[in-house]
Amino acid sequence: MTPSRTRINADLHCHSAVSDGTLEPEALAARAKANGVELWALTDHDEVGGQHRAIAAALDLQLPCLTGAEISVTFAGTTVHIVGLGFDADDPALVAGLAATRGGRRQRAMDMSHALAEAGIAGAYEGAAKYAGNPELISRTHFARFLVESGGCTDTYEVFRRFLVEGKPGYVPHRWASLRDAVTWIRRAGGIAVIAHPGRYKFTANEEYALFTEFKAHGGEAVEVVTGSHTAAEFVKYADMALEFDLFASRGADFHSPEESRTDLGTLPDLPTRLTPVWEPLQDRIQLAS
């Protein structure tokens, strides 16, 4: 791969109320446009139900856009997220795969509620459900919002630290899709698979190398280098890994909410110029207003 123009304000990772964000797809498109985003994708968790709304809204705003989704997979006993970009959002195998991945969330949520009740927090399922626009996608984030509302914690970051990560009272593991399945669904639907925010997974060096190696072997083509949860040092680290594994580089805030997200749409640093951005091979899949 040869380096290409990277100074496009592309934001290819965010979430709407269709999964665990708080804004509707139309409001997210408007926020991206207002913040100077030049290429945008909505990437809801395990769901493409908001794609047609997002694309229509973006095109009305003259905002170039790509289809997107963030698929939950289990790798080395850890939940890892794989973003798909530029795929056919109506592809039957992709739609069916995402539905199957969502299927275990409701039972997991009930188990989380039971665990929180044993820790003295009653009514967590009902409280979290109020925040879930899509009951199939009730998640830890919805529980976190309930716990903030009920006064148990000051913000959602405190909730995760105290209750919702491994070893804490409300944590319940779940078996998601396989890495192979997620990459295959995306590729067969005509898209490119991206390892989302790799700095978040806390893998050992060997586990992380195995993730990148297996991802590449299955046909994965890109990695998020500049994202809202990465530090400046991680920008450099994952730029190096993109080059080592011959991967395209992606950029996205992972924006969920004006009140909760530390990084707003369109406010990230540029990708390092030594990388080839993921939007280069996706040029023919970028949707533009006519």
Secondary structure as UniProt FT lines:
FT   STRAND          10..11
FT   TURN            17..20
FT   HELIX           25..34
FT   TURN            35..36
FT   STRAND          39..41
FT   TURN            49..50
FT   HELIX           51..60
FT   TURN            61..62
FT   STRAND          65..66
FT   STRAND          68..75
FT   TURN            76..77
FT   STRAND          78..85
FT   TURN            89..90
FT   HELIX           92..102
FT   TURN            103..104
FT   HELIX           105..118
FT   TURN            119..120
FT   HELIX           124..129
FT   TURN            130..131
FT   HELIX           135..137
FT   HELIX           140..149
FT   TURN            150..151
FT   HELIX           156..159
FT   HELIX           160..164
FT   TURN            166..167
FT   TURN            169..170
FT   HELIX           179..188
FT   TURN            189..190
FT   STRAND          192..195
FT   HELIX           198..200
FT   HELIX           205..217
FT   TURN            218..219
FT   STRAND          222..227
FT   TURN            228..229
FT   HELIX           232..244
FT   TURN            245..246
FT   STRAND          248..252
FT   TURN            258..260
FT   TURN            265..266
FT   TURN            273..274
FT   TURN            278..279
FT   TURN            281..282
FT   HELIX           283..285
//
